[in-house]
Amino acid sequence: MKKVAREAGVSQGILHYYFADKRAMLAATLEVVTRDLDRRVAAAQSRARRDPAARLRALVRACLGRGGAPPGVLGGVRRVLG
């Protein structure tokens, strides 16, 4: 928790205030990252043609981060904390 707090630029106490333990922090972070990825994939595929290959390319571009990669764990922690 100490390293995560330092990397995220927050105090260790604030992590313990928001999260009961590392597992809770990871679960919240994964939820934020997954929600963001789902949004990006849906947006990319809605812009793609009906062609299955075009939809697959849009999915891959969204997952690989064309236009910005999904946040890592520390970015997710920052987003959860607001």
HUTAWO-V70060 format. One record per residue. N is the residue number from 1. RES is the residue in one small letter. PSI is psi as a letter, one per 20 degrees, with the letter a starting at -180 (* if undefined). NEAR is the number of other ideal C-beta (glycine too) atoms within 8 Angstrom. D_LAST is the distance of its C-alpha to the last C-alpha in Angstrom with 2 decimals. Layout:
BEGIN
n=N res=RES psi=PSI near=NEAR d_last=D_LAST
n=N res=RES psi=PSI near=NEAR d_last=D_LAST
END
This chain:
BEGIN
n=1 res=m psi=h near=9 d_last=17.82
n=2 res=k psi=g near=6 d_last=18.90
n=3 res=k psi=g near=6 d_last=18.93
n=4 res=v psi=g near=12 d_last=15.54
n=5 res=a psi=g near=12 d_last=14.07
n=6 res=r psi=g near=7 d_last=16.23
n=7 res=e psi=h near=7 d_last=15.42
n=8 res=a psi=i near=11 d_last=11.61
n=9 res=g psi=k near=5 d_last=12.30
n=10 res=v psi=r near=10 d_last=11.23
n=11 res=s psi=q near=6 d_last=13.92
n=12 res=q psi=h near=9 d_last=15.53
n=13 res=g psi=h near=6 d_last=15.55
n=14 res=i psi=h near=10 d_last=11.82
n=15 res=l psi=g near=15 d_last=12.12
n=16 res=h psi=h near=8 d_last=15.12
n=17 res=y psi=g near=6 d_last=13.61
n=18 res=y psi=h near=9 d_last=11.13
n=19 res=f psi=p near=10 d_last=13.65
n=20 res=a psi=h near=4 d_last=17.40
n=21 res=d psi=a near=6 d_last=18.41
n=22 res=k psi=h near=7 d_last=18.03
n=23 res=r psi=g near=7 d_last=19.02
n=24 res=a psi=h near=9 d_last=16.27
n=25 res=m psi=g near=15 d_last=13.65
n=26 res=l psi=g near=9 d_last=15.60
n=27 res=a psi=g near=8 d_last=15.99
n=28 res=a psi=h near=12 d_last=12.34
n=29 res=t psi=g near=12 d_last=11.89
n=30 res=l psi=h near=9 d_last=15.12
n=31 res=e psi=g near=8 d_last=14.25
n=32 res=v psi=g near=12 d_last=11.36
n=33 res=v psi=g near=13 d_last=13.79
n=34 res=t psi=g near=8 d_last=16.69
n=35 res=r psi=g near=8 d_last=15.37
n=36 res=d psi=g near=10 d_last=14.68
n=37 res=l psi=g near=11 d_last=18.13
n=38 res=d psi=g near=8 d_last=19.79
n=39 res=r psi=g near=8 d_last=18.69
n=40 res=r psi=g near=11 d_last=19.98
n=41 res=v psi=g near=12 d_last=23.17
n=42 res=a psi=g near=8 d_last=23.92
n=43 res=a psi=g near=9 d_last=23.57
n=44 res=a psi=g near=12 d_last=25.73
n=45 res=q psi=h near=11 d_last=28.31
n=46 res=s psi=h near=6 d_last=28.61
n=47 res=r psi=i near=6 d_last=29.62
n=48 res=a psi=q near=11 d_last=32.11
n=49 res=r psi=r near=5 d_last=35.69
n=50 res=r psi=i near=6 d_last=37.09
n=51 res=d psi=p near=7 d_last=38.63
n=52 res=p psi=h near=6 d_last=37.36
n=53 res=a psi=h near=6 d_last=37.38
n=54 res=a psi=h near=10 d_last=35.22
n=55 res=r psi=h near=12 d_last=32.69
n=56 res=l psi=g near=8 d_last=32.70
n=57 res=r psi=g near=9 d_last=32.21
n=58 res=a psi=g near=13 d_last=29.23
n=59 res=l psi=g near=11 d_last=27.73
n=60 res=v psi=g near=8 d_last=28.38
n=61 res=r psi=g near=10 d_last=26.98
n=62 res=a psi=h near=13 d_last=23.70
n=63 res=c psi=h near=10 d_last=23.48
n=64 res=l psi=i near=7 d_last=24.60
n=65 res=g psi=k near=7 d_last=22.16
n=66 res=r psi=p near=5 d_last=24.40
n=67 res=g psi=j near=4 d_last=22.12
n=68 res=g psi=p near=3 d_last=19.39
n=69 res=a psi=q near=5 d_last=19.07
n=70 res=p psi=q near=9 d_last=16.47
n=71 res=p psi=q near=11 d_last=13.85
n=72 res=g psi=a near=6 d_last=15.27
n=73 res=v psi=g near=9 d_last=14.17
n=74 res=l psi=h near=10 d_last=12.36
n=75 res=g psi=h near=9 d_last=10.57
n=76 res=g psi=h near=14 d_last=9.72
n=77 res=v psi=g near=14 d_last=8.56
n=78 res=r psi=g near=11 d_last=6.21
n=79 res=r psi=h near=9 d_last=4.97
n=80 res=v psi=g near=11 d_last=5.37
n=81 res=l psi=i near=9 d_last=3.79
n=82 res=g psi=* near=3 d_last=0.00
END
